[in-house]
Amino acid sequence: MFDQFKPINPKAERLRKRLLFGIPLALALCGYLYYEFKNFAEERAVSRFLSTVMQQDLQQAYQLWQPSRYYTFENFQQDWGPEGEEGAIREFDITNSHARGSGVLVDIRLNGQKEMSLWVEKSNKSLSFPP
């Protein structure tokens, strides 16, 4: 009666089980890594900018900002200088980022308390305040 059935090959069965579990696991891992690192370049641009501001190299930070002609260095100093609106930056933490159209909104925490966001344009990594 059971003569028409072939015996189960244990190696083939093991391979089939590994593929059944391995492929979904690999896809989930790829999705997670994509989610975590999709805005890595923009987050790095913000990190480089804030590190430069922390070192008080405002000329270099102004260049990293890539300002428009209407945002002068004096305006920049009022926002990011030690006596500026944000005050002296001693530490920062990038908490999150969200892709929105042509740019990325990067959420940061300054000096362990003040939360704010910066806009990073995807094409040239220029920074600005969110629209």
N, C-alpha and C positions, 0 to 999 in steps of 0.2 A: 504494500500500500504506500509506504513512504519511499519507495525505491526511486521515484522520479525526482525527488529533492536532492540537491547536491549538499554535501557537508559544508558547514560554515567555515570559511577561512579566517582564523583568528587575527592574522595580520591585517587583512583587508577590513575586518570589523573594527579593529583598533583605529586604523587610519580614518575610517568613516566617522567614528565618534569624535576623534580629534578635530576633524574638519567641521563637524556640526557645532562644536563648542568654540573652536579657534577662530573661525571666520567672523561670527558675531562679536566675539571679544576684540578682535583686531579692528573691526569697524567702529566699535564703541571707543576704543583707545584713540583711533585716528580722529574721530569727531571731537573728543575731549581735547586733544592736542591742538586741533584747529581752533577751537573756541578759546583756548588759553593764549595762543600765540598769534592770532590773526591781526592784532593791532600792535605787535611787538615793536615795529619800526617807529610808530608814532609815540608810543610810550617811552621809547629810548630817546627820542627827540626832546620830550618834556623833561626827562631825567637829566639829559646833558645841559639843557637850558637852566634848570633849577640848581644844578651843581655849580654852574658858572656864576649864577647870582649869589650863591652861598659864599663863593670865593671872592666876592666883591669885584669881579672883572666885568663891570657893566658894559663896557664897549663891546667885548666879545659876546655877552648875552644879548645885546641889542642887535648884533649881526645874526645871531642864531634865531632871534625873533622874526627876522626878515620883514621889517615894518613897511607900511605904505608911506608915501611921502607926507601924509597928514599926521602921522604919529612920530613926532620928533623925539630926539634923544632926551630933551627936557621932560616931555610927557612920560617917557619911559622911566626916567629917574623918579618922577613923582609916584609912579605905580610900583616900581621894583627896587628903588634905592633904599638904603638903610633907614632913612627918615621918611620913606614913602608910605603909601597906603597899606601895603602888606607888611611893612616893618622889616627888620633884619630877619632873614630866613636862616634858622639854625639847623633845621631838619625838615625833610619832606617824605611823604609816602604816597605812592601811586596806588589808589584804592580800586579803581575800575576804569574801564574804557568802553565806549559805545560807538560803533561805526554809524555815521549818519550822512548819507549822500556822498559828497565830495570830500568829507573830512571825518575826523574822529574826535569825539568829546572825551577828554581824559580827566577823570576825577582825581583830585589830589588833596592831601591833608598837610597843611603847613604848620610847623612847630608843634605838632601833636594835637592841635585843636581846631584851627580854622579850616573849613572845608570849602573848596572852590573847584571850578572846572576851567580847563583851557581847551581851545579849539586848535587842532592840528590839521592842516590841509594835506591830503594824501599825496597830491602830485609833487609838491616841492618841500614838504615838511615845515612850512612856515607856521608860526604860532600866532594866536590872537585870543582875545576874550571871546566867549561864545556869542553867537548872534542872537 
